[in-house]
Amino acid sequence: MSPSDKVQSIFDLGIIWDAHSGFMPDPAADLRNLQIWRDANINYLSIDVGFDLLPWQQTVRTLAHFRHWILAHPSDYALVSSADEILAAKASDKLAVTFDIEGMNALDGRIEMVEFYHRLGVRQMLFAYNRNNLTGGGCHDDDLGLTSFGRQVIDEMNRLGMFVDVSHTGARTSMEVMEYSDRPVIFSHSNPKALCGHGRNITDDQIRACARTGGVIGIVGLNRFLGDGRTDSERLADHIEYLVDLAGPRHVGIGLDYAFPVDMGGLDTLFADNRQFWPQSEYPDGATTYYEPSQMRELVEVLLHRGHSDRIVRDVMGGNFMRLAREIWKQPSTPAY
Ligand SMILES: [Zn+2]
C-alpha cells in the first residue's frame, strides 16, 4: 500500500475525533464555519458552549442557538448521543456533534442541571475553567481540592453517562476526581508539562492517573501549550509520542481547541474585568496561533512516517475516544432531541 493509500485508509476505516473545539460561546457565532471540520474529513466534534467566566444563562442561550442551527442543517450535521450514531453520521457523510461545557458554574449550584444539559446534548463537562468554583480548583488558582458538591456532580455524571473531564482543572482536584470517579476520566485538551511547562499543561502523575482510570488525554493545538511557539504536525506528533510512551497508545487522542472569535458585545467588559482567568504570567501578550483541522491529514502522515502502526494511529486519531463513548455514554430513556 502506498503511503497516501495508508493515510486514506486511516480516514476510511477509523473515526477522526476532535474532543474540543469550536466557537466563542455566543449566539453570534457563525456556525457555517463548521464546514471546516467537514472539509478536513473529521467525523466527530465536541463544541464548547460555555465556560466558567460566563453567566450560566449565556451557556443556555448558546446551547439553544447551536442546537437549533445544527438541527436545521440535517443533511450535513447530526446531533448524536451514542457511538453507533457517530458511525451512522460518518456513513451518511455528516459531522457528528455533541457539546461540552468548561467548568461547573454553568450548573448554578444545582445538581439537577447536569441532567438538563445532558438532555440537550452535552456529553462532556470540565470541572473547572482555570479558576476555582463550587466543585473544585482551577489550574490557575489556589486549588483547594474536590468539594462535596463536586463529588455529587461526579456521581450524577457517572449515572447519566457523560465524560468527566479535568482539563483546565487544578492538579490536586484532578487527581481527586480521578480517584473518586467510578468511570474513566478524560483530559479533553491538555498537553504534557514535560514538553511545555505551562500551567495549563499536566504532569506525568496526572497522565498516569488518567490512564489508570481507563481515560484518554487529548492533545491541544495552541502554540502556548505546544511550546516553542509551534503549531506544526511534527510538534503535535512529539506530544502524542510522549503520551503514547508514558500512558500507552490506548489513552491518547486529539482535542484541538481550534476556535473562531466573535464580537462578544456587552460581554467585553466581563472579559476585561476578569483577567485573572488568564494570568499575565501564563498568557503574555502575543498572538495565539492554532493547529488547524485541515492539518490532521498531515498529522496522520507524520505518525505513520515515524513508524507507528495503523492500529495505533487509528486509535489516537479517534478510536480511543470512540471506545470511551461506547463504554460511557448511555442512551437516554426517552429521546433527547
Ligand atoms: Zn479550553
Residues whose N, C-alpha, C, O or C-beta is under 5 A from the ligand:
A	BS01	ZN	none
